[in-house]
């Protein structure tokens, strides 16, 4: 059975982007050789990425012509991708297909053979998959900054979602990569 892992960078006050879409300047506070190496490892661990529509559009606009990190660009452009959207009808970024019912699709994919499935960014998709109980792990790079305002990574929920710490890895930049597994509540 495949694992579904959420991955994102998040500020100390819980935002994954600033007040405007793709306001990600705070990522540079965490970026360095360790995080670049970790990002490359994610590409080796996975054979499928899932994005929400907004994240897909931003990634598809950036990665096909990215040159700063050739290893990461190589796997981002080559790996199979799903754009979770009820409004998109097609996706132009290579190896991408559009899926309207992401919960049903993920249930099917998790039962198939393959590597880890990652959701990059995509707070709305993360919320839907958490509610459905399909998330096996959450990996966050906690960036050492209080942004003050922005788009929260975790959306309001009607109940608590307890997590168990699997691992923590401090980086030279002061950021910390945290790995959590949702705790199944009886």
C-alpha positions, 0 to 999 in steps of 0.5 A: 500500500502506498503512502500519501504524504503532505509536504510544505514550507510553513511559517511559525504562525502557520502560513504557507504563503503571504497575503497574495497568491505565490507570496513565498519570499519567506522560503528563502529564509529556509533555503540552503544546501540542506533543504535543496538536498532534502527536496531532491530526496523527495523526488527519489522517494515519489512517483506521483505528485498531487496539486490543487488547481492554484498550486498546479498553475503556479508550479506549471508556470515555473518548473518547465523553464526553471534552471537554478536547481536542475535536479529538482526541475528534472524530477518536477517536470518528469514525474507523474502529476495530478491536478485536483480540480473541479473546474479545469478540463485539461493540463498542459504541463507534461505528465499531468492529468486532471482529477475532479474527485481527488478523494476517490482517486487517492483511495484507488491510488493508495491500493496500487503498487508504487512509491510515495504519493506527495501533495505539494502545497495545496492547502485546500487539497490537504484539508480535503484529504485530512478530513477523508482520513487518507493522509499517512504523514505530514512533513513541514519545513518550519521557517523561522519567521512570523509572517503576521498574515497570509494563507494558513496551511491548515484550515479550520476543522470541526475537530482536533487532529492529533499528530505523533512526531516521527522525526525532526531535523534542524537545518543550518538556516534555523528552519526545522523539517518536522515529520508527523503521522496522524493519530487514529482516534478510536 
